[in-house]
Amino acid sequence: MPFVVFKHVYDTNRYNMLYHHPTLIATAASAGRLDVYKVFEAQSKDYPLAIPSPDKYNDHLMYALYSCKLSMFEHLLALETYDTMSHRVKDPVAHHYNQLSTTSRRRTLNERIELAAIIKKLIKYTETYYVNNQITPIRPHHVIRAMLKDPFSMILECEDIELARQAIKYAPFDQSQLFKHCSNILGYHNWENILYTDIKKKIDQEQLKRGVDFLFELMILYDRPVIIPTHTLFPACKEVLTEVGVMILNVYAIMSPDSQPALHSIIRKSIFTNVRPSCDPLHLKQFIRYLLSLNNKKIQGLILTLDTICAFGTVEMLKIVHELLVLEYGLKVDHIRLNRVFPKSLEMLEYILEHNMYTMDNMAMLAHFSKMGNPDMLKTFFARYPGLLDVELDRSAILQVFSCLTDLDNG
């Protein structure tokens, strides 16, 4: 809303403006409308008795911070006193943090740049006024903790290495936050239907590169175990993967040493959607070997890689990983068993059945191929397994398959 329009509404509705003052001034703080905020600020001075007292959750400085409004934050920070900051430190109000910091989307690049600038201002402010201050026992780390709640997660979100250098003393390394950040670095969250959903959102290659480069610098800054970039350990990576695919594989490598992304992970799927259509078989084998190496020879991780290739790869890849698990990792053929099977094609299903990696679950496979939304594949599935429904089905199984088939028909 243009300021002139706001001023007209304000002048002609003064009583309502007074009555709803706490909500309106908080909204102005969240929106970063400094011009509007100053009008309400003047109103609170002119009519202090007529304005309802704000509740303890109306923390305008926090609103400006989490809304990434730099000019508003600077204005409000200049008005801070030891008393107000002391109250904030003593009574952080946990659910208030959650309301402010939780967002269903990833902040835009401009928002993250603003947020980084805000946190730098906050650090400078705390180190100016709260180091060896005799008036108050509050110290910089108290203020940072009270304002940011999870400093390390906010450093990750900003992707600003200079900010990380300034904030490292206040933000201990948190592996779980790193894993969460990497899982959502493409702007998606993990969801169950990732197996059956095409990735339609175009990945911003420049933004992804910025994020990946930041992660490598951050790991060095925090003196974490060195993660060697993919192109060093797997020189032919660009022969197999697109540039985006190589960057996503780097993210996967950063995540893998301590924990593994789930099968239903956008990271796993995106690696394979960025495999080049035709590549040299030798390079493809090197790619699969490199993927397996990221699991530190843990059986669970090796089998999860096999699951991943079954869900997102090709029959050729499936044969390669099966061979490598037996010949290079010493797994006995009879011990290679898949717990969760979502084969990308009927050929994959037949391969894992032929090699005793999976005991056929009729209803699970029927539901799976129904959800894939490919009528021709479903027809072929019924043709190859004509006796599939010659079993007694419970009500829940029937409803599950019916739901899948209905979705397929509607699609």
PyMOL commands that set and color helices and strands:
alter all, ss='L'
color gray80, all
select helices_A, chain A and resi 3-12+14-19+21-31+34-46+60-66+70-77+82-90+94-101+109-129+140-148+151-158+161-170+175-183+192-196+205-221+230-233+237-240+243-255+266-273+281-293+299-312+315-327+333-335+346-354+362-371+375-384+395-410
alter helices_A, ss='H'
color red, helices_A
deselect
rebuild
show_as cartoon
